[in-house]
Amino acid sequence: MSSPSRAHRGTRNFEQMFIYCLELHLALPSSSLKEKRGIIKSIQGRARNRFNIACAEVARQDNCKVAVLGFVTVSPDKNLARSVLVNLETWVYEDWPDVEIIGADINEV
């Protein structure tokens, strides 16, 4: 049986990890919950693919005119984590002209 590696013998080298979240409040051009779902699912899917982030609709699910989306990213670099979410907000603004950003808040968790 081989001996445990140096990392498993009590010497631990923990890297720093930064978790940032973006809460995005949106006004949507939809007249039904079905239309809203289509817009939200499209934004979420493209954001996941483009920015490698986690996202969910976190509030106002019952109102077809507004949405609150939460996005989260994790990185060993604090500036990189924040810039991913800033870029995501800019991307929503530029690529979704019919969706109005009515509020945005980036926080470190």
Secondary structure by P-SEA (a helix, b strand, c coil): ccccccccccccbbbbbbbbbbbbbbbbccccaaaaaaaaaaaaaaaaaacccccccccccccccbbbbbbbbbcccaaaaaaaaaaaaaaaacccccccccccccccc
